[in-house]
Amino acid sequence: MSARLKWSLIGVAALAAALFAARNLILGKPVPTVEAVRAALVQTVVASGRIITPQRVSIGATITERVARIPVEEGQTVKKGEVLIALDDTNERAALAQAQAALGQAQTRIRQLREVALPAAEQGLAQARANAVQARQNYERTTALREKGFVGQAQLDDAKRALDVAESQLRAAELQVQTNRPDGSDFALARAALEQARANVEAAQAKLAQTVIIAPADGVLISRNVEPGNVVQPGKELMALAPAGETQIVVQIDEKNLGLLAVGQKAIASADAYPAQRFAAEVVYINPGVDPLRGAVEVKFRVPEPPAFLRQDMTVSVDTEVARRSDTIVVPSDAVRDASGAHPWVLAVRGLRAARLPVKLGLRGDGRVEVLEGVEPGDNLIPASNALVKPGQRVRAVK
């Protein structure tokens, strides 16, 4: 290459650079911009939580006994009344048999009083009455003969003693009949013994029933802390049951979002284990207090149609819709500067200059912000990530 050609090329390049610089000086420095548009916007509050059921039932034993068998497994769905744990019931069955034998004896005693003792006492009473009548008649005849002098005083005394004995036997027979009747004392004692025997049988049956621990409701066993052969004690949790029913999500939401939440708001949730399978939820409870340590508020969501894969304590993400605009001016969140401050603003391209414009913000959606004042649809805004462009600088918008 000749020296003349070399310098000619250098001159052309310098001229091109000068023209490019002049172009930027005249038309403005090209900067990427985003456009304010009119569109729909939904504001949401996102938080993570876990699946719960409104109740958690602790399953335990009420007696001290050895575990014989456990026919269910952790995570299994059970029905109300289904056997969860069977304890060794040898002692309880023996106690029940003993109580039932005592009950049989008490029932036999009642039948004996009704069928044997009372009829025998009534017959004894009839005999005693006959003897008393005969003794009185004999005494009256002997008295009459004594008055006429046909018998001595000794015979009269014998007749009187016989009458006294007969009348005493009559009173004893009357008492025997009375005590053996249904309203008598012997019958009352036998009836009390019968009731006591029945109570003992019921107590033994209840003790035997305590050796079989059953599910109090339909649900899912979420934990199991016992194995066959273990000796269990009253008051210790052996299993935990999550009853079937309404499924809820409990989340801790930053207190700064408290004013955006209300009961009845709709939400979309997804489990971390199944992120692609989303399901509906609804706000049903907002705790009136704020956790001072975390600066958070507990919020509960109802899941009207829980998917089959949900499990107790499963981690989920909840996207709660707190507000909606069907037609408003929106800009990308990155276009707003000092968005969390008292005086947010944007850097817009007006003419060939970068102009600082104060704005009034509204809803804040997923990556977009509603602008109530300061921006019109079609305005080109310089993102805040471009910190090199300053207000008043000559620029040219590049969408």
Disulfide bonds with the S-S distance in Angstrom:
none
